[in-house]
Amino acid sequence: MHSKTNHRDVEDSQGMQGPLAVQEYIQELIRSDPSNVKRIVEPPPDVDVNIWQYEHLRQFILELNLLVTQLKGICTTHSCPKMKATEDCLYLCATHKNAQECCAMDY
């Protein structure tokens, strides 16, 4: 059984089996229609909410890792010497004994 989305078919959650089934289902939902956030975050009725949230956190880390990898050559200690959200908002790195400014990639 398949659910129709705007972009492509996604296997029904009831067909999920195996240790990576929930992760693969979430990835299918994202690939199918990344703009349909409500569908992506809504847990299917047959999936434990805690597992659903855990797998979303894992997916977030996977996606973040891809972003950081892409920025590695662009954002360097010279081009991004401070971790800033805006010109007025500077992050301080708390891994030091006293919080201090760090390069964005070292943050």
N, CA, C and O atoms as a Tinker XYZ file with bonds, in Angstrom:
   428  protein
     1  N      0.836000   -1.171000    0.000000    73     2
     2  CA     0.000000    0.000000    0.000000    64     1     3
     3  C      0.882000    1.236000    0.000000    63     2     4     5
     4  O      1.888000    1.275000    0.709000    81     3
     5  N      0.527000    2.235000   -0.774000    73     3     6
     6  CA     1.308000    3.459000   -0.871000    64     5     7
     7  C      0.421000    4.660000   -0.609000    63     6     8     9
     8  O     -0.764000    4.658000   -0.942000    81     7
     9  N      1.009000    5.690000   -0.005000    73     7    10
    10  CA     0.331000    6.963000    0.181000    64     9    11
    11  C      0.845000    7.905000   -0.887000    63    10    12    13
    12  O      2.056000    8.005000   -1.083000    81    11
    13  N     -0.027000    8.586000   -1.572000    73    11    14
    14  CA     0.383000    9.495000   -2.647000    64    13    15
    15  C      0.750000   10.851000   -2.066000    63    14    16    17
    16  O      0.002000   11.408000   -1.262000    81    15
    17  N      1.883000   11.378000   -2.465000    73    15    18
    18  CA     2.303000   12.719000   -2.070000    64    17    19
    19  C      2.443000   13.544000   -3.327000    63    18    20    21
    20  O      2.203000   13.058000   -4.432000    81    19
    21  N      2.832000   14.792000   -3.156000    73    19    22
    22  CA     2.997000   15.679000   -4.300000    64    21    23
    23  C      4.112000   15.236000   -5.229000    63    22    24    25
    24  O      4.031000   15.459000   -6.437000    81    23
    25  N      5.143000   14.619000   -4.696000    73    23    26
    26  CA     6.338000   14.355000   -5.481000    64    25    27
    27  C      6.559000   12.884000   -5.832000    63    26    28    29
    28  O      6.955000   12.585000   -6.959000    81    27
    29  N      6.322000   11.979000   -4.925000    73    27    30
    30  CA     6.547000   10.561000   -5.190000    64    29    31
    31  C      5.837000    9.722000   -4.147000    63    30    32    33
    32  O      5.404000   10.231000   -3.113000    81    31
    33  N      5.720000    8.444000   -4.424000    73    31    34
    34  CA     5.057000    7.537000   -3.493000    64    33    35
    35  C      5.962000    7.226000   -2.310000    63    34    36    37
    36  O      7.182000    7.134000   -2.444000    81    35
    37  N      5.331000    7.067000   -1.143000    73    35    38
    38  CA     6.032000    6.673000    0.069000    64    37    39
    39  C      5.321000    5.437000    0.600000    63    38    40    41
    40  O      4.096000    5.409000    0.715000    81    39
    41  N      6.109000    4.417000    0.922000    73    39    42
    42  CA     5.526000    3.190000    1.461000    64    41    43
    43  C      4.780000    3.492000    2.755000    63    42    44    45
    44  O      5.247000    4.294000    3.564000    81    43
    45  N      3.646000    2.868000    2.956000    73    43    46
    46  CA     2.853000    3.037000    4.166000    64    45    47
    47  C      3.688000    2.618000    5.374000    63    46    48    49
    48  O      4.455000    1.658000    5.291000    81    47
    49  N      3.548000    3.317000    6.483000    73    47    50
    50  CA     4.344000    3.024000    7.678000    64    49    51
    51  C      4.094000    1.618000    8.213000    63    50    52    53
    52  O      4.963000    1.053000    8.877000    81    51
    53  N      2.938000    1.050000    7.939000    73    51    54
    54  CA     2.638000   -0.295000    8.439000    64    53    55
    55  C      3.509000   -1.354000    7.772000    63    54    56    57
    56  O      3.637000   -2.464000    8.289000    81    55
    57  N      4.110000   -1.024000    6.628000    73    55    58
    58  CA     4.994000   -1.954000    5.944000    64    57    59
    59  C      6.429000   -1.900000    6.441000    63    58    60    61
    60  O      7.287000   -2.618000    5.928000    81    59
    61  N      6.704000   -1.053000    7.439000    73    59    62
    62  CA     8.066000   -0.898000    7.941000    64    61    63
    63  C      8.490000   -2.132000    8.729000    63    62    64    65
    64  O      7.759000   -2.619000    9.592000    81    63
    65  N      9.684000   -2.626000    8.417000    73    63    66
    66  CA    10.246000   -3.750000    9.150000    64    65    67
    67  C     11.749000   -3.576000    9.243000    63    66    68    69
    68  O     12.363000   -2.948000    8.380000    81    67
    69  N     12.335000   -4.124000   10.276000    73    67    70
    70  CA    13.783000   -4.080000   10.427000    64    69    71
    71  C     14.232000   -2.965000   11.338000    63    70    72    73
    72  O     13.454000   -2.071000   11.669000    81    71
    73  N     15.503000   -3.016000   11.753000    73    71    74
    74  CA    16.026000   -2.049000   12.723000    64    73    75
    75  C     16.148000   -0.622000   12.193000    63    74    76    77
    76  O     16.192000    0.318000   12.987000    81    75
    77  N     16.204000   -0.438000   10.894000    73    75    78
    78  CA    16.345000    0.905000   10.322000    64    77    79
    79  C     15.050000    1.394000    9.676000    63    78    80    81
    80  O     15.053000    2.405000    8.973000    81    79
    81  N     13.959000    0.694000    9.908000    73    79    82
    82  CA    12.708000    0.997000    9.224000    64    81    83
    83  C     12.204000    2.417000    9.482000    63    82    84    85
    84  O     11.807000    3.105000    8.542000    81    83
    85  N     12.213000    2.861000   10.723000    73    83    86
    86  CA    11.693000    4.199000   11.037000    64    85    87
    87  C     12.591000    5.259000   10.416000    63    86    88    89
    88  O     12.094000    6.232000    9.849000    81    87
    89  N     13.897000    5.086000   10.515000    73    87    90
    90  CA    14.836000    6.034000    9.908000    64    89    91
    91  C     14.615000    6.108000    8.401000    63    90    92    93
    92  O     14.569000    7.199000    7.831000    81    91
    93  N     14.480000    4.965000    7.761000    73    91    94
    94  CA    14.278000    4.932000    6.313000    64    93    95
    95  C     12.942000    5.569000    5.929000    63    94    96    97
    96  O     12.850000    6.250000    4.908000    81    95
    97  N     11.916000    5.352000    6.738000    73    95    98
    98  CA    10.605000    5.943000    6.475000    64    97    99
    99  C     10.682000    7.469000    6.563000    63    98   100   101
   100  O     10.145000    8.167000    5.703000    81    99
   101  N     11.344000    7.983000    7.591000    73    99   102
   102  CA    11.508000    9.439000    7.734000    64   101   103
   103  C     12.272000   10.002000    6.538000    63   102   104   105
   104  O     11.904000   11.050000    6.005000    81   103
   105  N     13.321000    9.321000    6.117000    73   103   106
   106  CA    14.085000    9.778000    4.958000    64   105   107
   107  C     13.245000    9.764000    3.688000    63   106   108   109
   108  O     13.365000   10.655000    2.847000    81   107
   109  N     12.390000    8.745000    3.552000    73   107   110
   110  CA    11.485000    8.702000    2.395000    64   109   111
   111  C     10.523000    9.882000    2.405000    63   110   112   113
   112  O     10.269000   10.491000    1.366000    81   111
   113  N      9.990000   10.201000    3.580000    73   111   114
   114  CA     9.079000   11.338000    3.699000    64   113   115
   115  C      9.775000   12.635000    3.310000    63   114   116   117
   116  O      9.196000   13.473000    2.619000    81   115
   117  N     11.005000   12.797000    3.752000    73   115   118
   118  CA    11.766000   14.015000    3.438000    64   117   119
   119  C     12.032000   14.104000    1.939000    63   118   120   121
   120  O     11.835000   15.157000    1.332000    81   119
   121  N     12.479000   13.001000    1.345000    73   119   122
   122  CA    12.750000   13.000000   -0.100000    64   121   123
   123  C     11.479000   13.205000   -0.912000    63   122   124   125
   124  O     11.498000   13.845000   -1.963000    81   123
   125  N     10.386000   12.662000   -0.419000    73   123   126
   126  CA     9.115000   12.739000   -1.129000    64   125   127
   127  C      8.632000   14.177000   -1.265000    63   126   128   129
   128  O      8.267000   14.612000   -2.357000    81   127
   129  N      8.629000   14.914000   -0.161000    73   127   130
   130  CA     8.147000   16.298000   -0.178000    64   129   131
   131  C      8.710000   17.035000    1.029000    63   130   132   133
   132  O      8.059000   17.087000    2.073000    81   131
   133  N      9.908000   17.605000    0.910000    73   131   134
   134  CA    10.532000   18.270000    2.059000    64   133   135
   135  C      9.740000   19.464000    2.584000    63   134   136   137
   136  O      9.964000   19.900000    3.713000    81   135
   137  N      8.825000   19.995000    1.789000    73   135   138
   138  CA     8.034000   21.140000    2.247000    64   137   139
   139  C      6.852000   20.722000    3.112000    63   138   140   141
   140  O      6.238000   21.571000    3.759000    81   139
   141  N      6.520000   19.442000    3.139000    73   139   142
   142  CA     5.385000   18.956000    3.921000    64   141   143
   143  C      5.849000   18.601000    5.334000    63   142   144   145
   144  O      5.878000   17.431000    5.714000    81   143
   145  N      6.205000   19.611000    6.092000    73   143   146
   146  CA     6.775000   19.423000    7.427000    64   145   147
   147  C      5.785000   18.724000    8.358000    63   146   148   149
   148  O      6.178000   17.884000    9.167000    81   147
   149  N      4.514000   19.066000    8.246000    73   147   150
   150  CA     3.513000   18.441000    9.117000    64   149   151
   151  C      3.522000   16.919000    8.943000    63   150   152   153
   152  O      3.479000   16.181000    9.928000    81   151
   153  N      3.576000   16.458000    7.713000    73   151   154
   154  CA     3.593000   15.008000    7.471000    64   153   155
   155  C      4.897000   14.386000    7.970000    63   154   156   157
   156  O      4.892000   13.279000    8.507000    81   155
   157  N      5.998000   15.087000    7.797000    73   155   158
   158  CA     7.305000   14.557000    8.201000    64   157   159
   159  C      7.392000   14.377000    9.714000    63   158   160   161
   160  O      7.967000   13.395000   10.184000    81   159
   161  N      6.832000   15.306000   10.481000    73   159   162
   162  CA     6.971000   15.234000   11.943000    64   161   163
   163  C      5.845000   14.479000   12.631000    63   162   164   165
   164  O      5.981000   14.113000   13.799000    81   163
   165  N      4.744000   14.236000   11.945000    73   163   166
   166  CA     3.608000   13.521000   12.544000    64   165   167
   167  C      3.904000   12.027000   12.637000    63   166   168   169
   168  O      4.078000   11.370000   11.611000    81   167
   169  N      3.964000   11.477000   13.862000    73   167   170
   170  CA     4.280000   10.041000   13.977000    64   169   171
   171  C      3.109000    9.176000   13.500000    63   170   172   173
   172  O      1.956000    9.470000   13.814000    81   171
   173  N      3.395000    8.129000   12.753000    73   171   174
   174  CA     2.338000    7.190000   12.375000    64   173   175
   175  C      1.764000    6.534000   13.638000    63   174   176   177
   176  O      2.477000    6.408000   14.633000    81   175
   177  N      0.519000    6.123000   13.621000    73   175   178
   178  CA    -0.097000    5.551000   14.822000    64   177   179
   179  C      0.562000    4.255000   15.307000    63   178   180   181
   180  O      0.439000    3.901000   16.480000    81   179
   181  N      1.254000    3.554000   14.422000    73   179   182
   182  CA     1.859000    2.283000   14.802000    64   181   183
   183  C      3.326000    2.407000   15.215000    63   182   184   185
   184  O      4.007000    1.393000   15.364000    81   183
   185  N      3.828000    3.642000   15.404000    73   183   186
   186  CA     5.230000    3.867000   15.787000    64   185   187
   187  C      5.275000    4.539000   17.157000    63   186   188   189
   188  O      4.567000    5.519000   17.394000    81   187
   189  N      6.103000    4.016000   18.054000    73   187   190
   190  CA     6.293000    4.593000   19.379000    64   189   191
   191  C      6.797000    6.028000   19.238000    63   190   192   193
   192  O      7.748000    6.282000   18.498000    81   191
   193  N      6.172000    6.958000   19.938000    73   191   194
   194  CA     6.521000    8.380000   19.842000    64   193   195
   195  C      7.976000    8.629000   20.230000    63   194   196   197
   196  O      8.638000    9.470000   19.621000    81   195
   197  N      8.478000    7.920000   21.224000    73   195   198
   198  CA     9.873000    8.100000   21.652000    64   197   199
   199  C     10.850000    7.678000   20.558000    63   198   200   201
   200  O     11.856000    8.349000   20.328000    81   199
   201  N     10.556000    6.574000   19.890000    73   199   202
   202  CA    11.405000    6.126000   18.782000    64   201   203
   203  C     11.329000    7.131000   17.642000    63   202   204   205
   204  O     12.345000    7.451000   17.026000    81   203
   205  N     10.132000    7.628000   17.360000    73   203   206
   206  CA     9.941000    8.616000   16.294000    64   205   207
   207  C     10.776000    9.865000   16.566000    63   206   208   209
   208  O     11.460000   10.358000   15.669000    81   207
   209  N     10.726000   10.378000   17.793000    73   207   210
   210  CA    11.502000   11.570000   18.147000    64   209   211
   211  C     13.002000   11.295000   18.087000    63   210   212   213
   212  O     13.767000   12.119000   17.586000    81   211
   213  N     13.419000   10.145000   18.593000    73   211   214
   214  CA    14.829000    9.770000   18.555000    64   213   215
   215  C     15.333000    9.718000   17.116000    63   214   216   217
   216  O     16.403000   10.246000   16.811000    81   215
   217  N     14.568000    9.086000   16.236000    73   215   218
   218  CA    14.988000    8.967000   14.836000    64   217   219
   219  C     15.018000   10.327000   14.145000    63   218   220   221
   220  O     15.845000   10.550000   13.261000    81   219
   221  N     14.135000   11.231000   14.531000    73   219   222
   222  CA    14.188000   12.591000   13.978000    64   221   223
   223  C     15.448000   13.311000   14.446000    63   222   224   225
   224  O     16.075000   14.029000   13.669000    81   223
   225  N     15.818000   13.127000   15.695000    73   223   226
   226  CA    17.066000   13.736000   16.182000    64   225   227
   227  C     18.272000   13.172000   15.441000    63   226   228   229
   228  O     19.188000   13.912000   15.081000    81   227
   229  N     18.268000   11.860000   15.213000    73   227   230
   230  CA    19.367000   11.244000   14.443000    64   229   231
   231  C     19.410000   11.818000   13.031000    63   230   232   233
   232  O     20.486000   12.112000   12.511000    81   231
   233  N     18.253000   11.976000   12.416000    73   231   234
   234  CA    18.204000   12.523000   11.063000    64   233   235
   235  C     18.719000   13.954000   11.044000    63   234   236   237
   236  O     19.437000   14.345000   10.124000    81   235
   237  N     18.354000   14.739000   12.058000    73   235   238
   238  CA    18.834000   16.117000   12.152000    64   237   239
   239  C     20.362000   16.154000   12.212000    63   238   240   241
   240  O     20.994000   16.964000   11.534000    81   239
   241  N     20.951000   15.275000   13.025000    73   239   242
   242  CA    22.415000   15.214000   13.143000    64   241   243
   243  C     23.045000   14.811000   11.810000    63   242   244   245
   244  O     24.069000   15.371000   11.419000    81   243
   245  N     22.449000   13.851000   11.113000    73   243   246
   246  CA    22.961000   13.451000    9.792000    64   245   247
   247  C     22.952000   14.635000    8.829000    63   246   248   249
   248  O     23.930000   14.873000    8.121000    81   247
   249  N     21.846000   15.376000    8.805000    73   247   250
   250  CA    21.728000   16.533000    7.913000    64   249   251
   251  C     22.704000   17.635000    8.317000    63   250   252   253
   252  O     23.326000   18.264000    7.461000    81   251
   253  N     22.835000   17.866000    9.621000    73   251   254
   254  CA    23.759000   18.885000   10.105000    64   253   255
   255  C     25.198000   18.533000    9.746000    63   254   256   257
   256  O     25.983000   19.409000    9.386000    81   255
   257  N     25.540000   17.263000    9.844000    73   255   258
   258  CA    26.875000   16.803000    9.484000    64   257   259
   259  C     27.170000   17.101000    8.007000    63   258   260   261
   260  O     28.279000   17.507000    7.660000    81   259
   261  N     26.178000   16.898000    7.152000    73   259   262
   262  CA    26.357000   17.213000    5.729000    64   261   263
   263  C     26.624000   18.701000    5.534000    63   262   264   265
   264  O     27.481000   19.084000    4.737000    81   263
   265  N     25.888000   19.538000    6.261000    73   263   266
   266  CA    26.081000   20.989000    6.158000    64   265   267
   267  C     27.474000   21.387000    6.628000    63   266   268   269
   268  O     28.163000   22.156000    5.956000    81   267
   269  N     27.887000   20.871000    7.771000    73   267   270
   270  CA    29.211000   21.206000    8.309000    64   269   271
   271  C     30.305000   20.756000    7.348000    63   270   272   273
   272  O     31.285000   21.471000    7.140000    81   271
   273  N     30.143000   19.592000    6.770000    73   271   274
   274  CA    31.121000   19.084000    5.806000    64   273   275
   275  C     31.223000   20.015000    4.604000    63   274   276   277
   276  O     32.321000   20.273000    4.110000    81   275
   277  N     30.094000   20.514000    4.136000    73   275   278
   278  CA    30.095000   21.434000    2.996000    64   277   279
   279  C     30.736000   22.780000    3.347000    63   278   280   281
   280  O     31.359000   23.411000    2.493000    81   279
   281  N     30.586000   23.217000    4.591000    73   279   282
   282  CA    31.136000   24.501000    5.015000    64   281   283
   283  C     32.620000   24.435000    5.355000    63   282   284   285
   284  O     33.280000   25.470000    5.444000    81   283
   285  N     33.145000   23.245000    5.543000    73   283   286
   286  CA    34.530000   23.074000    5.999000    64   285   287
   287  C     35.535000   23.858000    5.144000    63   286   288   289
   288  O     36.433000   24.493000    5.696000    81   287
   289  N     35.408000   23.830000    3.844000    73   287   290
   290  CA    36.342000   24.550000    2.991000    64   289   291
   291  C     36.032000   26.025000    2.850000    63   290   292   293
   292  O     36.901000   26.806000    2.462000    81   291
   293  N     34.811000   26.420000    3.159000    73   291   294
   294  CA    34.378000   27.812000    2.996000    64   293   295
   295  C     34.575000   28.603000    4.278000    63   294   296   297
   296  O     35.074000   29.728000    4.254000    81   295
   297  N     34.186000   28.016000    5.381000    73   295   298
   298  CA    34.265000   28.689000    6.673000    64   297   299
   299  C     35.540000   28.222000    7.379000    63   298   300   301
   300  O     35.627000   27.090000    7.854000    81   299
   301  N     36.523000   29.118000    7.436000    73   299   302
   302  CA    37.816000   28.795000    8.047000    64   301   303
   303  C     38.083000   29.744000    9.210000    63   302   304   305
   304  O     37.289000   30.645000    9.481000    81   303
   305  N     39.198000   29.539000    9.892000    73   303   306
   306  CA    39.545000   30.441000   10.992000    64   305   307
   307  C     39.753000   31.870000   10.499000    63   306   308   309
   308  O     39.614000   32.822000   11.268000    81   307
   309  N     40.085000   32.019000    9.222000    73   307   310
   310  CA    40.284000   33.370000    8.668000    64   309   311
   311  C     38.976000   33.992000    8.178000    63   310   312   313
   312  O     38.737000   35.181000    8.392000    81   311
   313  N     38.126000   33.192000    7.520000    73   311   314
   314  CA    36.880000   33.748000    6.977000    64   313   315
   315  C     35.752000   33.804000    8.013000    63   314   316   317
   316  O     34.831000   34.609000    7.877000    81   315
   317  N     35.815000   32.966000    9.035000    73   315   318
   318  CA    34.788000   32.929000   10.093000    64   317   319
   319  C     35.483000   32.884000   11.454000    63   318   320   321
   320  O     35.391000   31.877000   12.156000    81   319
   321  N     36.180000   33.962000   11.839000    73   319   322
   322  CA    36.966000   33.914000   13.072000    64   321   323
   323  C     36.130000   33.878000   14.354000    63   322   324   325
   324  O     36.632000   33.505000   15.414000    81   323
   325  N     34.852000   34.268000   14.255000    73   323   326
   326  CA    33.990000   34.276000   15.433000    64   325   327
   327  C     32.656000   33.613000   15.080000    63   326   328   329
   328  O     32.182000   33.722000   13.949000    81   327
   329  N     32.062000   32.933000   16.048000    73   327   330
   330  CA    30.747000   32.316000   15.868000    64   329   331
   331  C     29.706000   33.386000   16.162000    63   330   332   333
   332  O     29.490000   33.761000   17.314000    81   331
   333  N     29.054000   33.880000   15.086000    73   331   334
   334  CA    28.090000   34.969000   15.235000    64   333   335
   335  C     26.772000   34.599000   14.553000    63   334   336   337
   336  O     26.760000   34.006000   13.475000    81   335
   337  N     25.676000   34.958000   15.199000    73   335   338
   338  CA    24.356000   34.796000   14.586000    64   337   339
   339  C     24.031000   36.052000   13.787000    63   338   340   341
   340  O     23.480000   35.970000   12.689000    81   339
   341  N     24.371000   37.209000   14.337000    73   339   342
   342  CA    24.214000   38.511000   13.680000    64   341   343
   343  C     25.424000   39.340000   14.066000    63   342   344   345
   344  O     26.281000   38.881000   14.821000    81   343
   345  N     25.495000   40.533000   13.561000    73   343   346
   346  CA    26.614000   41.419000   13.940000    64   345   347
   347  C     26.597000   41.733000   15.433000    63   346   348   349
   348  O     27.644000   41.989000   16.028000    81   347
   349  N     25.400000   41.713000   16.042000    73   347   350
   350  CA    25.274000   42.044000   17.461000    64   349   351
   351  C     25.252000   40.825000   18.384000    63   350   352   353
   352  O     25.304000   40.971000   19.605000    81   351
   353  N     25.177000   39.632000   17.809000    73   351   354
   354  CA    25.035000   38.411000   18.621000    64   353   355
   355  C     26.242000   37.505000   18.414000    63   354   356   357
   356  O     26.393000   36.887000   17.360000    81   355
   357  N     27.097000   37.432000   19.424000    73   355   358
   358  CA    28.318000   36.630000   19.382000    64   357   359
   359  C     28.192000   35.471000   20.363000    63   358   360   361
   360  O     27.846000   35.675000   21.527000    81   359
   361  N     28.474000   34.243000   19.891000    73   359   362
   362  CA    28.441000   33.069000   20.758000    64   361   363
   363  C     29.789000   32.906000   21.446000    63   362   364   365
   364  O     30.842000   33.136000   20.851000    81   363
   365  N     29.735000   32.508000   22.700000    73   363   366
   366  CA    30.948000   32.198000   23.443000    64   365   367
   367  C     31.008000   30.698000   23.667000    63   366   368   369
   368  O     30.010000   30.070000   24.018000    81   367
   369  N     32.178000   30.136000   23.461000    73   367   370
   370  CA    32.369000   28.692000   23.591000    64   369   371
   371  C     32.531000   28.330000   25.069000    63   370   372   373
   372  O     33.433000   28.829000   25.742000    81   371
   373  N     31.656000   27.465000   25.563000    73   371   374
   374  CA    31.651000   27.110000   26.985000    64   373   375
   375  C     32.523000   25.904000   27.310000    63   374   376   377
   376  O     32.536000   25.455000   28.457000    81   375
   377  N     33.249000   25.367000   26.337000    73   375   378
   378  CA    34.092000   24.209000   26.626000    64   377   379
   379  C     35.398000   24.594000   27.312000    63   378   380   381
   380  O     36.124000   23.729000   27.803000    81   379
   381  N     35.690000   25.866000   27.346000    73   379   382
   382  CA    36.901000   26.360000   28.012000    64   381   383
   383  C     36.584000   26.654000   29.488000    63   382   384   385
   384  O     35.419000   26.769000   29.870000    81   383
   385  N     37.621000   26.771000   30.294000    73   383   386
   386  CA    37.418000   27.074000   31.711000    64   385   387
   387  C     36.591000   28.346000   31.856000    63   386   388   389
   388  O     35.637000   28.389000   32.634000    81   387
   389  N     36.956000   29.370000   31.110000    73   387   390
   390  CA    36.173000   30.602000   31.032000    64   389   391
   391  C     35.668000   30.720000   29.596000    63   390   392   393
   392  O     36.451000   30.609000   28.652000    81   391
   393  N     34.372000   30.942000   29.428000    73   391   394
   394  CA    33.798000   31.043000   28.089000    64   393   395
   395  C     34.567000   32.074000   27.264000    63   394   396   397
   396  O     34.911000   33.149000   27.755000    81   395
   397  N     34.831000   31.726000   25.999000    73   395   398
   398  CA    35.593000   32.637000   25.139000    64   397   399
   399  C     35.143000   32.514000   23.695000    63   398   400   401
   400  O     34.449000   31.567000   23.325000    81   399
   401  N     35.549000   33.488000   22.880000    73   399   402
   402  CA    35.235000   33.481000   21.455000    64   401   403
   403  C     36.025000   32.366000   20.781000    63   402   404   405
   404  O     37.182000   32.118000   21.121000    81   403
   405  N     35.390000   31.697000   19.820000    73   403   406
   406  CA    36.054000   30.676000   19.036000    64   405   407
   407  C     35.674000   30.832000   17.564000    63   406   408   409
   408  O     34.647000   31.423000   17.229000    81   407
   409  N     36.514000   30.295000   16.708000    73   407   410
   410  CA    36.210000   30.224000   15.294000    64   409   411
   411  C     34.915000   29.410000   15.130000    63   410   412   413
   412  O     34.686000   28.452000   15.867000    81   411
   413  N     34.084000   29.792000   14.173000    73   411   414
   414  CA    32.808000   29.100000   13.956000    64   413   415
   415  C     32.986000   27.600000   13.755000    63   414   416   417
   416  O     32.200000   26.821000   14.293000    81   415
   417  N     33.984000   27.172000   13.005000    73   415   418
   418  CA    34.187000   25.745000   12.737000    64   417   419
   419  C     34.713000   25.002000   13.976000    63   418   420   421
   420  O     34.522000   23.791000   14.087000    81   419
   421  N     35.361000   25.699000   14.893000    73   419   422
   422  CA    35.840000   25.076000   16.123000    64   421   423
   423  C     34.775000   25.029000   17.191000    63   422   424   425
   424  O     34.866000   24.254000   18.143000    81   423
   425  N     33.758000   25.868000   17.029000    73   423   426
   426  CA    32.689000   25.948000   17.997000    64   425   427
   427  C     32.019000   24.612000   18.122000    63   426   428
   428  O     31.076000   24.464000   18.900000    81   427
